[in-house]
Amino acid sequence: LEIPEIPFLPMVMKNLSLRSFHVVLHLLRKPELFEVASKHILEGLRNGHYSAEIDRVFDFPNVADAYAYLANSTQQGKVVVRF
């Protein structure tokens, strides 16, 4: 299975964004692809090719605030809800 390269620099230069929700749904429907993708992503995290930037952390009682923050689409990284 060949994993396609995503042209991130041209996307950023055009102010485009990539939302992974649909990709995850596709991967969950195909366990063999999910396994390949998981290994690829985890290896990228281990070797430093990928990293997660955390924008804000909300405690669980403030989960509604987290959703409101996401709805504004102003985050510059991941929004985490801490349990």
Secondary structure as a PSIPRED ss2 file (coil, helix, strand):
# PSIPRED VFORMAT (PSIPRED V4.0)

   1 L C   1.000  0.000  0.000
   2 E C   1.000  0.000  0.000
   3 I C   1.000  0.000  0.000
   4 P C   1.000  0.000  0.000
   5 E C   1.000  0.000  0.000
   6 I C   1.000  0.000  0.000
   7 P C   1.000  0.000  0.000
   8 F H   0.000  1.000  0.000
   9 L H   0.000  1.000  0.000
  10 P H   0.000  1.000  0.000
  11 M H   0.000  1.000  0.000
  12 V H   0.000  1.000  0.000
  13 M H   0.000  1.000  0.000
  14 K C   1.000  0.000  0.000
  15 N C   1.000  0.000  0.000
  16 L C   1.000  0.000  0.000
  17 S C   1.000  0.000  0.000
  18 L C   1.000  0.000  0.000
  19 R C   1.000  0.000  0.000
  20 S C   1.000  0.000  0.000
  21 F H   0.000  1.000  0.000
  22 H H   0.000  1.000  0.000
  23 V H   0.000  1.000  0.000
  24 V H   0.000  1.000  0.000
  25 L H   0.000  1.000  0.000
  26 H H   0.000  1.000  0.000
  27 L H   0.000  1.000  0.000
  28 L H   0.000  1.000  0.000
  29 R H   0.000  1.000  0.000
  30 K C   1.000  0.000  0.000
  31 P H   0.000  1.000  0.000
  32 E H   0.000  1.000  0.000
  33 L H   0.000  1.000  0.000
  34 F H   0.000  1.000  0.000
  35 E H   0.000  1.000  0.000
  36 V H   0.000  1.000  0.000
  37 A H   0.000  1.000  0.000
  38 S H   0.000  1.000  0.000
  39 K H   0.000  1.000  0.000
  40 H H   0.000  1.000  0.000
  41 I H   0.000  1.000  0.000
  42 L H   0.000  1.000  0.000
  43 E H   0.000  1.000  0.000
  44 G H   0.000  1.000  0.000
  45 L H   0.000  1.000  0.000
  46 R H   0.000  1.000  0.000
  47 N C   1.000  0.000  0.000
  48 G C   1.000  0.000  0.000
  49 H C   1.000  0.000  0.000
  50 Y C   1.000  0.000  0.000
  51 S C   1.000  0.000  0.000
  52 A C   1.000  0.000  0.000
  53 E C   1.000  0.000  0.000
  54 I E   0.000  0.000  1.000
  55 D E   0.000  0.000  1.000
  56 R E   0.000  0.000  1.000
  57 V E   0.000  0.000  1.000
  58 F E   0.000  0.000  1.000
  59 D E   0.000  0.000  1.000
  60 F H   0.000  1.000  0.000
  61 P H   0.000  1.000  0.000
  62 N H   0.000  1.000  0.000
  63 V H   0.000  1.000  0.000
  64 A H   0.000  1.000  0.000
  65 D H   0.000  1.000  0.000
  66 A H   0.000  1.000  0.000
  67 Y H   0.000  1.000  0.000
  68 A H   0.000  1.000  0.000
  69 Y H   0.000  1.000  0.000
  70 L H   0.000  1.000  0.000
  71 A H   0.000  1.000  0.000
  72 N C   1.000  0.000  0.000
  73 S C   1.000  0.000  0.000
  74 T C   1.000  0.000  0.000
  75 Q C   1.000  0.000  0.000
  76 Q C   1.000  0.000  0.000
  77 G C   1.000  0.000  0.000
  78 K E   0.000  0.000  1.000
  79 V E   0.000  0.000  1.000
  80 V E   0.000  0.000  1.000
  81 V E   0.000  0.000  1.000
  82 R E   0.000  0.000  1.000
  83 F C   1.000  0.000  0.000
